[in-house]
């Protein structure tokens, strides 16, 4: 099966030759793997055997796509300042923090940069014939407003000035909607990827009732864009979002990510049993404890059990409904052996990875596929 065929089959609950996989690597992790495999960072996913190609066309590009040195910072064209803290960029300056109501309403989104943002999809679309491709228009509503206003002020608006919050959440969503409409109309996509972090490690950051009133309607509009174009709709929300999963299903969700097992109500196998006849899941691999700190055999065994449970038939549907992925980006402290064990659990051997890397090097040098030699040992 090609990667595109594999993911579509899994989402249709048809049998596949192996579970589809898609992992995000922290830039330092990707750099290390690229050096090990002798390939550019941009080719690491291809060598590892990932089935999905996707990139950001909204503000997540400024968070994930710009690598800043430790302690360094940059300001994006939304006016948000990002500072590198540890392994990740964190928002450190908010253009609407402390602003008056009038100034908040006067904010203008970077409409003049839409062409640039959508252009980031070019490398992804170049691989659309073979790979399952998606366009990420997140953050879509509340998370975007929190980056503009600061989380404290954004939450205060929801409580003290609901009309302002409603207006600004709709404007955040309108910017994402514009990106989604153009991407879905002009690009050959397999899914539309939405996202809005509205939950923390223990609970939602707002009440489910407030989410249903303020956020659910605009997310329904976004989901509908993908549906009108015959695409799968995936949605990312970290944390303990269990109270609103039925609502997401109601408005057309197809795939939920990232399924953080350590959060209350987010046990992957329980969610599979409850919702697996209606939605698919992508995620569930613990990137905070298991991957960085367990032994390789523990990683392999744990991931094998996860794949078995999450790919099982549920509610009269066939097998599948699962894409193996992490609960977050694979961090730099994850040992190489644990990364290989993770992929081995999915049926992708270390030898296959080194073979693909050799093919990529040969293709880059104009030599096509080359005779394969064992690299890096075998499982």
C-alpha positions, -999 to +999 in steps of 0.1 A: +000+000+000+011+036-006+010+059+025-020+076+010-039+043+006-029+032+041-043+062+059-075+063+039-080+026+045-074+030+082-099+059+084-125+038+065-120+009+089-105-013+063-075-037+068-041-022+062-006-038+058+005-019+090-008+009+112-003+043+097+022+065+115+028+102+118+052+118+143+064+153+149+100+156+159+114+185+178+140+203+155+169+190+177+156+154+175+151+157+137+186+172+134+201+143+153+182+117+133+192+134+100+229+133+110+225+096+120+208+087+087+230+110+065+200+130+051+186+165+054+162+173+083+134+177+057+138+141+047+137+125+082+099+118+082+102+101+048+131+079+059+113+069+091+082+058+072+057+084+082+025+083+061+012+119+064+026+151+050+013+183+065+024+218+075+011+249+092-005+279+074-016+298+104+001+311+136+014+276+145+040+283+118+054+310+140+055+287+170+068+255+154+083+265+120+108+291+132+138+277+152+152+302+177+184+296+197+180+289+235+170+322+252+164+339+219+131+354+207+113+365+176+081+385+169+058+372+142+036+393+119+006+389+142+026+409+167+032+379+191+066+376+206+080+340+210+109+331+233+128+298+232+125+282+267+140+248+269+131+227+239+102+249+226+091+284+216+067+299+242+045+330+238+062+358+257+046+390+244+010+396+235+000+425+213-034+430+229-025+423+265-039+451+287-054+468+256-086+488+258-118+473+244-115+498+215-079+488+207-088+451+208-116+456+183-093+477+161-068+448+158-062+437+122-052+402+112-023+398+087-045+394+056-016+406+034+004+375+045-022+349+035-004+342+001+029+336+019+012+313+045-006+292+019+026+290-001+041+270+028+021+241+015+041+238-017+066+211-005+037+191+010+016+192-022+046+181-043+041+147-025+003+144-027+003+116-052+019+091-029+013+106+006-017+115+027-016+153+028-032+179+050-033+216+057-031+228+093-052+260+098-048+261+136-050+278+161-085+284+151-104+304+178-097+305+216-061+295+214-054+322+188-072+348+209-051+338+239-019+344+219-031+379+210-046+390+242-027+368+267-045+339+284-054+359+315-071+388+296-087+363+272-103+344+301-113+377+317-131+388+285-151+355+285-163+362+320-166+400+321-173+410+285-188+380+266-198+402+236-161+412+231-150+376+235-176+364+210-166+390+185-129+383+187-133+346+188-153+349+156-126+371+140-099+346+149-120+319+134-127+340+103-090+342+096-087+305+099-118+300+077-103+321+050-072+300+050-093+268+050-116+279+022-087+287-001-067+256+008-096+232+003-107+248-029-072+252-045-052+223-032-055+185-035-059+176+002-069+145+021-078+162+054-083+196+068-065+199+102-081+222+128-069+229+163-078+248+194-062+241+228-090+247+253-079+222+279-051+218+304-035+187+321-064+184+346-094+200+331-107+224+305-095+260+307-131+272+303-164+255+313-179+232+287-209+254+287-188+285+278-171+265+250-204+254+236-217+290+236-186+307+223-163+283+204-184+254+192-203+274+166-172+287+149-155+253+150-186+238+133-181+263+105-145+253+100-154+216+100-181+222+074-155+237+050-136+204+050-168+184+047-180+204+017-149+194-001-151+157+007-122+158+031-116+141+064-116+166+093-090+163+120-089+183+152-061+189+177-067+198+213-042+189+241-053+180+276-085+169+293-111+177+267-133+146+275-165+167+283-166+182+247-157+151+227-194+143+220-198+179+208-169+176+184-184+143+171-217+161+166-203+189+144-184+164+121-151+154+137-134+125+119-100+123+137-091+134+172-055+143+182-033+139+203-051+118+231-029+126+261-033+095+282-021+111+314-050+135+315-083+128+333-108+111+311-083+106+282-074+070+285-070+060+248-085+026+251-115+039+270-121+066+244-118+040+216-145+019+233-168+048+237-163+068+205-144+044+182-175+036+161-178+073+152-144+088+151-108+078+146-078+087+168-043+099+161-019+099+191-017+082+224+020+076+226+034+092+258+061+116+248+066+130+283+074+098+303+075+067+281+095+077+251+123+098+268+128+077+299+116+041+295+138+012+282+136+004+245+118-029+251+093-011+274+086+014+246+082-014+220+058-035+243+037-005+253+033+008+218+024-027+205-004-029+231-016+005+222-018-003+185-036-035+191-062-018+213-067+013+192-070-006+159-095-032+172-130-033+157-156-014+177-194-011+174-197-031+142-170-011+124-140-029+109-105-028+122-084+004+121-096+039+130-061+047+143-030+066+133+000+059+155+013+093+168+027+110+199+009+129+225+033+158+216+065+164+197+092+138+203+116+157+226+154+159+222+160+138+253+145+107+236+172+081+230+176+069+194+170+034+205+136+043+219+127+060+186+136+029+166+117+008+191+086+030+186+087+024+148+095-013+152+063-016+172+045-003+141+061-028+118+089-005+105+123-020+111+155-001+117+168-017+085+139-003+065+147+032+079+183+030+069+174+016+035+150+045+028+177+069+039+201+053+015+176+057-013+170+093-005+207+100-006+210+083-039+181+102-053+195+135-041+228+127-059+210+117-091+217+081-088+182+067-083+178+037-060+210+021-049+220-013-038+212-016-001+237-024+026+229-030+063+232+002+082+230+007+120+222-029+128+189-048+129+164-052+157 
